[in-house]
Amino acid sequence: MKIEEDGRVFPVSNSSQTIIDCFLEEVKKYKIKVLLNHSVQDLNVKNDFWELNTTKGVFSANKLLIATGSNPKIWSLLESLGHEVISPVPSLFTFNIKDQRLKTIPGVVAMDVHVSVVGSQLESEGPLLVTHAGLSAPSILKLSAYGAIELAETNYKFQIQVNFIKQTLLSCLAHLLEVKKELPKKTILKSTQFNLPKRLWGQLVLASEIRADFRWADVNKDKIQALACQLTQAVFAVDGKSTFKEEFVTAGGVELKGVNFKNFESKHYKNLFFAGEVLNIDAVTGGFNFQNAWTSAFIAAQQLSK
């Protein structure tokens, strides 16, 4: 295994097949019988035994673990048993943005920005990637996870504010005015500041209505202030979302108040356990969601074995 910069743990092979093979080898080692293509139709408890009606027969057991992920059908069955289910919404997605400032610079990365959703308390920090569709990278993915439900309620139409340099407007303005004094004959477009990517700097300069051939001596304080606003308070209109790579995470599921997290057992029914994304748990990256699945399954399995 190896640990990524964001704390996720992955196999050295970087292949999900390695994880699949690991589980299949354990199944074979312990001679675990896996039944395929058994669609669960109903779920009942009778005389302290759980009864599963499937398309290929009826099964009963004294203990039951549900690890069906984001499965609306199973959630509906659990609701009929009295468990509250939080309506699922997508999490871990990128923002679709059509903006002239981003149109010509896909692939550009700002290494450490602050992003917030206008009119809310949602905010995050980290790298920011300009894509053909809009914005991505950890700062955006974290924001999508933190605000999964709130952003869904907007139908994914909202505004974000980006501080590309993580400085206040006043400190940024002071720095730019100092540069104006020190480099009066230099072209602003070619005088990249704050260690920003040159292409990003150039687009923010042009968005401040500063011509490409302007030198620092050519612009007044109002233009400098406009540039400071672009650097620290740039607003972008989000119109939709896109799935991040092939990862897809759902916020929502079995309400956590109905689960005992010492053993992941239902508070409503004895010997009914949960693991993974069937619960209303989601994290800021797919790797941490896998960790939730494996940790909850491990704890629940200890109870199943007793």
C-alpha positions in Angstrom: 0.0 0.0 0.0 1.0 3.7 -0.4 -0.3 6.9 1.2 -1.3 9.7 -1.1 -0.7 13.4 -0.3 -4.3 13.9 0.8 -4.1 10.9 3.2 -5.8 8.3 1.1 -4.3 4.8 1.1 -4.1 3.0 -2.3 -2.4 -0.2 -3.6 1.0 0.5 -5.2 -0.4 -1.0 -8.4 -2.9 2.0 -8.7 -5.4 -0.6 -9.9 -8.8 -1.3 -8.4 -8.4 -4.9 -9.6 -5.8 -5.4 -6.9 -8.5 -4.7 -4.3 -11.1 -6.9 -6.0 -8.5 -9.8 -6.2 -7.7 -9.3 -2.5 -11.4 -9.8 -1.5 -11.9 -12.7 -4.0 -8.8 -14.5 -2.5 -10.3 -14.2 1.0 -13.6 -15.5 -0.2 -11.8 -18.5 -1.7 -9.6 -19.0 1.4 -12.5 -19.1 3.8 -14.9 -20.9 1.4 -17.5 -18.2 1.6 -20.5 -18.9 -0.7 -21.4 -16.0 -2.8 -24.8 -16.0 -4.5 -25.1 -13.9 -7.7 -28.2 -12.5 -9.4 -30.4 -12.8 -6.3 -32.5 -9.6 -6.4 -34.0 -8.8 -3.0 -37.7 -8.3 -3.3 -38.8 -8.1 0.3 -37.3 -8.0 3.8 -39.1 -9.1 7.0 -38.3 -10.1 10.6 -40.2 -13.1 12.1 -39.5 -14.6 15.5 -36.1 -12.9 15.8 -35.1 -14.2 12.3 -34.6 -12.1 9.3 -36.3 -13.3 6.1 -35.1 -12.2 2.6 -37.4 -12.9 -0.3 -35.3 -12.9 -3.5 -36.0 -13.7 -7.2 -34.3 -17.1 -6.6 -35.7 -18.1 -3.3 -36.3 -17.2 0.4 -33.4 -17.0 2.9 -33.5 -16.7 6.6 -30.8 -15.8 9.2 -30.6 -14.6 12.8 -28.3 -11.8 11.8 -28.4 -9.6 8.8 -25.8 -7.1 7.4 -27.0 -4.6 4.7 -24.1 -3.3 2.6 -26.0 -2.4 -0.6 -24.6 1.1 -1.2 -26.8 3.7 -2.8 -29.7 1.3 -3.6 -33.1 3.1 -3.7 -35.0 -0.2 -3.6 -33.3 -1.3 -0.3 -33.7 2.1 1.2 -37.4 1.8 0.5 -37.6 -1.5 2.2 -35.7 -0.1 5.2 -38.2 2.8 5.3 -41.0 0.4 5.5 -39.4 -1.1 8.6 -39.3 2.3 10.3 -35.8 3.5 9.5 -35.6 7.1 8.3 -33.7 7.6 5.0 -32.2 10.9 3.9 -32.9 11.5 0.2 -29.7 10.8 -1.7 -27.9 13.5 -3.7 -24.6 13.4 -5.6 -21.4 14.3 -3.9 -17.8 14.7 -5.1 -18.4 16.5 -8.4 -16.8 19.3 -10.4 -18.4 22.6 -11.3 -19.5 23.5 -14.8 -18.6 27.1 -15.5 -18.7 29.0 -18.8 -16.5 32.1 -18.2 -14.2 34.0 -20.5 -11.5 34.0 -17.9 -11.3 30.2 -18.0 -12.1 29.5 -21.6 -8.6 29.6 -23.0 -6.6 28.1 -20.0 -7.8 24.5 -19.4 -5.1 22.6 -17.5 -3.9 25.5 -15.5 -3.6 24.8 -11.7 -3.6 27.3 -8.9 -1.9 25.5 -6.1 -3.6 27.0 -3.0 -6.9 29.0 -3.2 -9.8 29.7 -1.0 -13.3 29.0 -2.5 -16.7 29.9 -1.0 -20.3 29.6 -2.2 -21.8 33.1 -2.3 -24.6 33.6 0.1 -23.7 30.5 2.3 -21.2 29.4 4.8 -19.7 26.7 2.5 -16.0 27.2 1.9 -12.9 25.1 1.3 -9.2 25.5 0.4 -6.6 23.7 -1.7 -5.5 23.3 -5.3 -7.8 24.5 -8.1 -7.8 23.1 -11.7 -9.2 24.8 -14.7 -10.9 22.2 -17.0 -12.7 22.4 -20.4 -16.0 22.3 -18.5 -15.1 24.7 -15.6 -13.3 24.1 -12.3 -12.1 21.0 -10.5 -9.4 19.6 -8.1 -9.5 19.2 -4.3 -10.8 22.7 -3.4 -13.9 22.1 -5.6 -14.4 18.5 -4.7 -14.3 19.2 -1.0 -16.8 22.0 -1.5 -19.1 19.7 -3.4 -18.9 17.1 -0.6 -19.5 19.7 2.2 -22.4 21.2 0.4 -23.9 18.2 -1.4 -27.4 18.7 -0.1 -27.4 22.5 -0.1 -26.0 22.7 -3.7 -28.6 20.1 -4.9 -31.3 22.4 -3.6 -30.1 25.1 -5.9 -30.3 22.7 -8.9 -26.5 23.3 -9.2 -27.0 26.9 -10.2 -25.1 29.2 -7.8 -22.1 31.5 -7.6 -18.7 30.9 -6.1 -16.0 33.4 -5.0 -12.4 32.5 -5.5 -9.5 34.0 -3.7 -6.6 32.9 -5.8 -3.8 34.2 -3.5 -5.5 33.8 0.0 -4.8 37.4 0.9 -7.2 40.2 1.8 -8.2 42.7 -0.8 -6.3 45.5 1.1 -3.0 43.5 1.4 -3.2 42.5 -2.3 -3.9 46.1 -3.3 -0.9 47.3 -1.2 1.4 44.8 -2.9 0.2 45.8 -6.4 0.7 49.5 -5.7 4.2 48.7 -4.5 4.9 46.8 -7.7 3.6 49.8 -9.7 6.2 51.9 -8.1 9.0 49.4 -8.5 8.3 48.3 -12.1 6.7 51.3 -13.8 8.0 50.4 -17.3 7.2 46.7 -17.1 4.2 45.3 -19.0 1.6 44.2 -16.4 0.6 41.2 -18.4 4.1 39.9 -18.3 4.7 40.8 -14.6 3.1 37.8 -13.0 2.7 38.2 -9.2 1.9 36.0 -6.2 3.4 32.9 -7.9 0.3 32.4 -10.0 0.4 30.5 -13.3 1.2 33.0 -16.1 -1.8 32.2 -18.1 -4.2 32.6 -15.2 -2.5 35.9 -14.2 -3.0 37.1 -17.8 -6.7 36.3 -17.9 -7.3 38.1 -14.6 -5.4 41.1 -15.8 -7.5 41.3 -19.0 -10.7 40.8 -16.9 -9.7 43.9 -15.0 -10.0 45.8 -18.3 -6.2 46.3 -18.4 -5.0 46.2 -22.0 -2.3 43.7 -22.9 0.2 46.4 -23.7 -0.3 48.5 -20.6 2.7 49.1 -18.4 2.3 49.5 -14.6 2.8 53.3 -15.1 -0.1 53.4 -17.5 -2.8 52.3 -15.0 -4.5 54.3 -12.3 -5.5 53.1 -8.8 -9.0 52.1 -9.9 -7.6 49.6 -12.5 -5.2 48.3 -9.8 -8.1 47.8 -7.4 -10.1 46.0 -10.1 -7.1 43.6 -10.5 -6.9 43.1 -6.7 -10.6 42.2 -6.8 -10.0 39.6 -9.5 -7.2 38.1 -7.5 -9.0 37.9 -4.2 -12.8 38.1 -4.9 -13.3 36.6 -8.4 -16.9 35.5 -8.8 -17.9 32.7 -11.1 -21.4 31.5 -12.0 -21.8 27.7 -11.7 -24.3 26.1 -14.1 -24.4 22.3 -13.5 -22.0 19.6 -12.3 -19.9 16.8 -13.8 -18.8 13.5 -12.3 -15.2 13.6 -11.1 -13.2 11.0 -13.3 -15.1 7.7 -12.7 -15.7 8.3 -9.0 -19.3 8.8 -7.9 -20.3 9.3 -4.3 -23.8 9.8 -2.8 -24.7 11.9 0.2 -27.8 10.5 1.9 -29.0 7.1 3.1 -30.0 5.6 6.4 -30.3 8.3 9.0 -27.4 8.0 11.5 -29.6 8.6 14.6 -31.1 5.2 14.0 -27.7 3.4 14.2 -25.5 2.4 17.1 -21.9 3.3 16.0 -20.3 1.1 18.6 -21.3 -1.9 16.5 -23.2 -0.5 13.5 -26.4 -2.2 14.6 -29.8 -0.8 14.1 -31.4 1.0 17.1 -34.8 -0.2 15.9 -34.1 -3.9 15.3 -31.7 -6.3 17.1 -29.2 -8.1 14.8 -29.7 -5.8 11.9 -26.4 -4.2 10.8 -25.3 -1.7 8.2 -22.0 -1.0 6.4 -20.8 1.5 3.8 -22.7 3.9 1.7 -26.2 2.5 2.6 -25.7 4.9 5.6 -25.9 8.7 5.3 -22.1 9.0 5.4 -19.9 10.5 2.6 -16.4 11.9 2.6 -14.4 14.4 0.5 -12.8 11.8 -1.7 -13.7 8.3 -3.0 -10.8 6.8 -1.1 -12.2 7.9 2.3 -15.6 6.6 1.3 -14.0 3.2 0.7 -12.4 3.5 4.1 -15.8 4.1 5.7 -17.2 1.0 3.9 -14.3 -1.2 5.1 -14.2 0.1 8.7 -18.0 -0.2 9.2 -18.0 -3.7 7.7 -15.1 -4.8 9.9 -16.9 -3.6 13.1 -20.2 -5.1 12.0 -18.5 -8.4 11.1 -17.2 -8.7 14.6 -20.8 -8.7 15.8 -21.9 -11.1 13.1 -19.3 -13.6 14.2 -20.4 -13.8 17.8 
